[in-house]
Amino acid sequence: MVLSDYHKKHASRSDEETDRRIFVKELELKKILSETNYKPRFDTVRVAVLGCADKRFVKRHNTIFEKLFQKIVEQITFDITTEHLKGEDNIVQHDITTPIPNAPFDITFGHVVLKFIETSKQWDALKSAYDALRSPGLGIFVYDMEDITTQASIQADGFFSVPVGIYKKKLTEENIKFKDLRWDIVLDNVPIPIRGLKGGALVLEK
């Protein structure tokens, strides 16, 4: 399978740039765990990563969760295509708008993944992530501010907008506890643009 332009773009980035992006992900997760006061119940924390743009992120995701929880982490990465993740462990090709296999998990984590899913199917991804959790568990969907503020159905980058207000209403109707967190992360001496520095996360709590 030929890699998509999106995956080629990520693969072409330097290790230094990738390190910065991982650092931002860790900051985001720290904020989320602080705001939710989440503590995993089990000795081994099961994490489902929903979509992954670069194979270099796979092990680093695992390291971040181990560092934050100070526990053994069993991580499975799900993506609708997996050629770009070839060579990494515990990779499963799967459409995350359908029930997630190998459940239950303590964490389901999608980092800026909803924008790659047709808007009509984004709710299915949210619900699948929630249904795959054991209690206590968190379903985490990080987004860039542009994802949720774009009024048109398609964003300037060609991907789908994310009508988070609609999903918050549906979550309330289904009695699913959630938090909609926002942040504006400031990094000194970072010479690259990182879109996600201004964004947030829709966090489902079980």
N, C-alpha and C positions, 0 to 999 in steps of 0.2 A: 504494500500500500504506500502511495506517495504521501508525504507529510503535507498537511495543509499550510497555507501561507502563515496562518496564525502560529502554528507550532514551529515552523521554520524561524519565525521572528524571535520566539523565545529561545530556541536552540542556538541562535546566533549571538545572543547576549553574552557578555563576559561573565566569568565567575564572580568578579567583584560586583557587578551590577546585580547578579542573582543573589549574592550575599545580602545586599542592601534590601532587596525585596523580601527575603526571608526574615530579616530583622524587623521590618515593618509588620509582617504577619505575626511575629511573636508579640510585638507591642499591642496589636489589635486583640489577640487572644488574652493577653494579660488584662486588658480593659474589660473584656467580656466576662472573664472569670471573676474579676473584682466586683463588677456591677451585679452579677447574678449570685455571688457567694456560693458558687457551685463546688461541691466536693464529691468526687466519685466514691461510690459505696464499696466497690469490689477491689481486690488486690491487683487484679489485672484489668487495665482500662482498655476497653474495646472501642476503636475509632474507625469510622467509615469516612474516608475522604472522597467527596463527591466531585469528581473532575480534577484534573491536574495538567497544567499547561506545559510543564518541563520535567523531565525525568530527574533532574537535580533536586527538585522539590521533595521527592518521595521520602528519602531518608531524612531529610531535614525536617519535614513535618513530624516524623516519628520522634526525632530528637527534641523538638519543641514541646510536644505533649509529655514526653518523659521528664523533661526539665520542669515544666509547670506543675505536673501532678506528683512528681517524685515517686512514680510507680512504674511497673512494667507496662508497656503499651503494646497491644496487639492491633496492628493497623492493616486495613485493606483499602486499596485505592480503586475506585470505580470510575470508569470513563467510557463514553460511547465509542471512542476509538482508542486503541492502545499501542499502535505502532510506535508512537513517539515516546512511549514509556518502556520500550523493549529493553530487557536486561535487569529490570528492577523486580523486587520480590512482591508477592501478594497483590498482583494487578489483576483486576477482573473487568472484562468488557461487559458493560451493562448500561442500559438506558435508565437513568435515575428517575424518570417520570413514572416508572413501574416499580412494584414492590422490590425493595432492596434485599438481596439474598444474604445468607450467613448472619442474619440478625439473631439476637438483639445486640445493640451497641450502646455504649455510654455516651458517645459523641458522634453525631453526624455533622460533617464540616464541609461546606461548600464556599469556596473563596471566589467571589465574583463569578459565579457559575450561572445564575438565573438568566443573565443577559444573553447567554448562548442558547437558551431554550425559547421556543415560540411562546409568546405571552399566554396563549390559550392553554398551554401545558405547564406553565410555571407552578400553578397551584398543586398539580399532581406531584411535582418534585418536592414541594414543601410537605405535603401530606405523607408521601413515602418516607421522607426523612424522619418525620415525627413518629410514624407507625413503627419504624425500625428501632426505636429507642426502648431501653429498659429504664425503670425508674430507680433513682433519679437520673435524668439524662438531659442533654442539651442538643437541639438541632440548630446549628449555626449557619446562617447565610450572610456572609459579608457582601456589601455592595459599595460601589463608587457612587458619589453624589449624583453624577450625571445619569446613572442608571434609573434613579427614582424621580429626578426632576424633569427629565425629557418628556414633553407633552406629546410629541409625535410617537407613533407606534415603533418607529425605527430610529435608533440613535445616529448621531453623526458618523460614528465609526462603523455603521452598517449592522450592528447587533440590536437586539430587542430591548425596548424599555421595560421597566419593572414597576408596575403600579402597586407599590407597597401598601398604600392606603386601602385598596380593595382587599388585599390579603389580611391586613389587620382586622378588618371588619369580619371577614370569613372566620378567622381564628376565634374572634370573640363569639360569633354565632355558634361555633362548635365547642365552646368552652375549653379551648386550648390556651393555656397560660403562655404569655410571650412578653418580650421586651424589645422595643425598637430603640437601639442605641445609636448615638451619633458621635462623631469625633472629627477633629481637625488636628492631625499630627504634624508637629513642626520638627524637622530634622536639620541640624546645623551642618554646613559643609557637604551637602549632598548634591553632586553636580548633574544628577539625572532627574528627569521628571517622573514622579510616581503618582499616577492618577489617584490611587486609592488612599493617599494621605488625607484626603477630605472625603469622608464617607460614613459608613456605619454598618450595623448588622441587625437583621431580624433574627432574634433568638427565641426558639421554641423551647419551653420548659415542661418536662414530664415528671 
